[in-house]
Amino acid sequence: MKTKIIKIDSSQGIKLSKVILKKLGTTKELELEIEQDKIVIRSQKTNRKGWKNAFKKMSENKDDNLLDELTNQSSWDETEWVWEEKNETV
């Protein structure tokens, strides 16, 4: 597909059709990357995508305990760490 570079205010850009954006699964933001002599356009990666369902499954499986609450842990933290109190004056 070819497209023309157009003036947008004091910048330049290209128009992307709704069909292309729909195929990418986005309408808001895209990621642009330069690879050698190419501009690569990708749909923006969604951080934490699927976490809600994963946490729900963990809860259903009773696999969402805090690590500190697990039994049979070693006492390494209690015996090896040395905590120093720092006195700071403001």
N, C-alpha and C positions, 0 to 999 in steps of 0.2 A: 504494500500500500504506500502511496506517495501522498505527502501533504506539504503545504507551503508554510514557510515561516511568516508569521504575521506580526504586526506591531501591536503591542499591548501596553498602553501608557508610554512610559519611557523605556520599556523593555521589549523583548521579542519572545514569541512563543509559538506553539502549534495547537491546533484544535484536535481533540480526540472525540470520536463519535460516541454516543451513548452505548452502542453495540459493543465497542471495544471495552469501555468501562464496565459494562455488565459482565463480559467474559472474564475480566480481571476480578470481578466480585467487589468492586469499590466504586464510590461516587465522590469521595471526599479528598483523600490524599493518596499520592503515589510515591514510590521510591525511585529516584533516578541515580544511575551509576554510569560512569564512563569506563568502558573496557576497550583498550586500544583505540580504534577509530570508530567506536560505536557508542551510542547512548542507549542504555538498557533501561526500560521502564517496567517496573514491577508493582503489583499491588502491595500496599504497605503491610509489613508483617504485624500481626496482632499479638502483642505481648499477652501472655497468660490466657491465650485462647484455649478453651476446653478445661481450664482449671476448675470452674464451678462444678461441672459434671464429675470431674475426677475427685474433688473433695467430697461431693455427695456420696459417691461410691465408697470412698474410704470410710465415711461415717457409717454407712449402712453395713459395711464389713467389720466395723469396730477396729479399723486400722488407722485411727486418727489420734492415737495417744501421744502425748508429749514424750520426747525422748527421756527427759528427766524422770518420768514416772515409770519407765520400764524397769523390770526387775533383773537381777543378775548382771548389773553393770559393775565394771571394775571401780576401784576406789582411787584410780590414778589421779583424778582431779583433786580429790581431797588431800592426797599425800604429796603430790609433786608440785602443785602451784603454791607460790609464796605471794601473799597479798601484802602490798605495802600501802600504808595510809599516807596520802600526800596532803600536806598542810599548805593551803594556798591562802594568801591574804589579798584582799582586793583594795 
